[in-house]
Amino acid sequence: MSQIERVWRDGLSLRAVGFAYLSKIIITWTLLVLEALLTLLLPLCIGRSVDALNRQSFSGLIELGVLIVALIVIGSARRFYDTRAYSAIQRDLSNSLVAREKAKNLPMSKTVARVNLLGELVEFLEQSLPTLILTGIMFVGILIVVFGIDMRVMGLCFVASILVVSIYWLSGGAYLRLNKGQNDEYERQLDMLALQDVGKVDRHFRRLMRWRVRLSDLETVNFSLVWVVLAAMLLGSIYFIVDNGAISAGQKITTIMYVFDYIEVVVGLPIFYQEALRLKDITGRLSSD
């Protein structure tokens, strides 16, 4: 059985694509994990360099320079490889999708829409999923490092992440429903344009606009609630860090940098949850008869 046949056999999914192209995925994820670990060490090395300079030593700066060079080399290698690997995957999947749609005698408008949706799935594999893995490693790593410096700051970070995830989890059903409505309208787009009826075309674009506005409004409400939580976490963390007389200046700088990194991580995690909900609808459409 060929790679493509295995992908479509039980219905298109990220897991099916991953297993079909396992060798390519393993290479890019190995580079990704190395990049994530090096990124996690950056604030720690910056803090060490500050403490070393306070002792009139350049050892910390040398460590930081070596780390940065390694990060550039590995990050560049991964990006060069990713573009070529995922472009080949999208080519294979797009060709097979068009052949399947043609065999089922589906309208060209639906085929075009589904090819575009397939492109979103591959883009998620290439861009969003690696970022999610990087974010997950940063999430766990930051908690471990901060725990070793100031347990109070780690506690604030942990509670804030639970509140943020809860906010997005509660809105997951609404987000999935709105995405389904928007994708339904996208699949009708070429049919609407082919009618050359100005009134119907206008109503189509108005419906698309309403779906986009409703999605944007939901995201804006979530964004506002999340930043209320994160702002409280940031203010509390800064107070605890400055109040901690048992740590050095470099460690204080390191902890503050990790707090800012943690905010970026926590903001990003729910976005991936939303993308996963959107992909759930997309894979369902692409696998349907």
Stockholm file with secondary structure:
# STOCKHOLM 1.0

chainA/1-289         MSQIERVWRDGLSLRAVGFAYLSKIIITWTLLVLEALLTLLLPLCIGRSVDALNRQSFSGLIELGVLIVALIVIGSARRFYDTRAYSAIQRDLSNSLVAREKAKNLPMSKTVARVNLLGELVEFLEQSLPTLILTGIMFVGILIVVFGIDMRVMGLCFVASILVVSIYWLSGGAYLRLNKGQNDEYERQLDMLALQDVGKVDRHFRRLMRWRVRLSDLETVNFSLVWVVLAAMLLGSIYFIVDNGAISAGQKITTIMYVFDYIEVVVGLPIFYQEALRLKDITGRLSSD
#=GR chainA/1-289 SS CCHHHHHHHTCCCHHHHHHHTHHHHHHHHHHHHHHHHHHHHHHHHHHHHHHHHHTTCCHHHHHHHHHHHHHHHHHHHHHHHHHHHHHHHHHHHHHHHHHHHHHTTCCHHHHHHHHHHHHHHHHIIIIIHHHHHHHHHHHHHHHHHHHHHCHHHHHHHHHHHHHHHHHHHHTHHHHHHHHHHHHHHHHTHHHHHHHTCHHHHHHHHHHHHHHHHHHHHHHHHHHHHHHHHHHHHHHHHHHHHHHCTTSCHHHHHHHHHHHHHHHHHHHHHHHHHHHHHHHHHHHHHHHCC
#=GC SS_cons         CCHHHHHHHTCCCHHHHHHHTHHHHHHHHHHHHHHHHHHHHHHHHHHHHHHHHHTTCCHHHHHHHHHHHHHHHHHHHHHHHHHHHHHHHHHHHHHHHHHHHHHTTCCHHHHHHHHHHHHHHHHIIIIIHHHHHHHHHHHHHHHHHHHHHCHHHHHHHHHHHHHHHHHHHHTHHHHHHHHHHHHHHHHTHHHHHHHTCHHHHHHHHHHHHHHHHHHHHHHHHHHHHHHHHHHHHHHHHHHHHHHCTTSCHHHHHHHHHHHHHHHHHHHHHHHHHHHHHHHHHHHHHHHCC
//
